[in-house]
């Protein structure tokens, strides 16, 4: 078995830097409703890539 096929190797991948939901909302100009939804889903902080994926599912505007 190759090293990359081992089951005990975490498959977390690149998640980007952690940031507050408020900072993310300002950066991507999210409205208050979407900011509250993300805070309810993730808490006060999350990895930026997770937030991007969650926000795009509901139609986050592209920069």
Secondary structure, DSSP 8 states (H G I E B T S, - for coil): --GGG-TTS--------EEEHHHHHHHTT--HHHHHHHHHHH-SEEEHHHHHHHHHHTT----
